[in-house]
């Protein structure tokens, strides 16, 4: 499992700018900077980060867009947006809730969504996505 500090280090190592700043509509966002040699930037609105787990999940999801190149613009069709969001989510899940570590936690008796979220230091909503991704919870991802 990856911690928040490691995510900030990853961003630095890959030349991804991370800014904490107020955003008008989004809680967080990422964007390619074609003019800067293909680099990427991430912004998180600190007033919309509810807790440490929320910061970690939002940062990792946005880094997922950058690392996988899964970007779209506001004019993109909904199916394209969904595909790129899923790609970023799947990358984030692999970083924050690796399958082997999830299986180990389940074997130790950590079973409730809130307990798993606490164990992996992610939000319950994100843990539900991870469980659905691994086929352990009804849902879509």
N, C-alpha and C positions, 0 to 999 in steps of 0.2 A: 504494500500500500504506500502511496506517495503522500507526503505531508505538504502543507501549503508553502513552507520555505523552499522545499525542493522544486515546487512548481515555479516559484519566482526565479530560482537559479536556472531552471530549464529555459525559461523565457530569456534570461540574460545570455546564456550560452548560445542560444539560437538567434540572437539579435532581435528578439521580439520586444518591442517597447510596451510596457504596462503602465498605464496612467490611472490614478484615482482622481476622478473628476465628476462633477454633476453632469448628468445626461438628461436631455429633454424627455425622451419617450422610453428609452430602453433602460434596463437595470445594468446591463453589460453589453458590450459589443466587441467585435473584432473586424479588422479590415485589412486588406492587402494594400501595401504601399508600393505600387508599380514603379513610381518615380524614385524609390529608394532602393533600387536593386532587388526588388522582389521581397523586401522585408515585410513584416506584418506588425500591426499595433493592436493592443487590447486596451479597452477602457472599462473600468468598473465604477459605478456610482456609489460612493461610500454611504450615502444616505439611504440607499436601497439594499445594503448588505445587512441582513438581520442577525447574523451570528458568524462565528469562525467557520463553521461547517458550510454555511451559505457562501462565504467568500471563496472557500476552497473549491466548491462545486462550480461556481460561476467562472472562476479563473480557469479551471481545468477544461471546462466546456469551450470557452473562448480560445484557449490554447489548442484545443482539438481542431477548431476551424483552421488555425494557422498551420499546424503541423500537417494536416491532411489536405490543405488547400481547398477546403469545402466552403466556398464563399458564394454568395448570391447577392443580387441587388433588389431593391424594393419593387422592381418591375418583373421579377422572376415569377414564373408560374408556381402555384402552391405545391405541386408534386416535386418540383426541383428544390424548393425551399425545404420541404419535408425530408428529402433525400440527404441534403447537406446537413440539416440539423441532426438527423440520425447518425450520420458519419461522425460528427463531432461528439455526440453522446456516446457512441460506441468506443471511441478513442478514450474519452474521459472515464468510462466504466473500466476499461482495461487498466488504466493508471490507478484509479482510486479503489476499485473493488476487484482485484484479480481473482479469477476463478479458483485457483488453488487455495488462496487465503480465505475465500468465502467458504469453500468446502471444509477447510480446517475449523473455521469458526462454527459452522453448523455441526460438525462432529463433536465439538466441545459443548454443545447444547445452547449456543447462542442462536435463537430461533425467531424471536419476534422482530418485526420490521424495525421498531424503535431501538431494540437492543443491537441489531446489526448496524443500524445507522450510527449509533453511539460508538460501537466498536471500530468502525471504519472512519469515523469523524466526518460523516457526510449527512446531508439532510434526509429525512424520511422519504420525501418525494424522489430523490435521486436513488435511494436504496431500492425503492419499488421499481424504478426503471432498470436497475442492475439485475434484480431478481427476475423481472420479465425477460430481459435480454438472455439470461442464462436458462430460461424456461422453467423457473422455479416459482413463478407467480403468474396468474392469469393477467394478461395485458399485452400491450403492443410495444415493440421496439425492434 
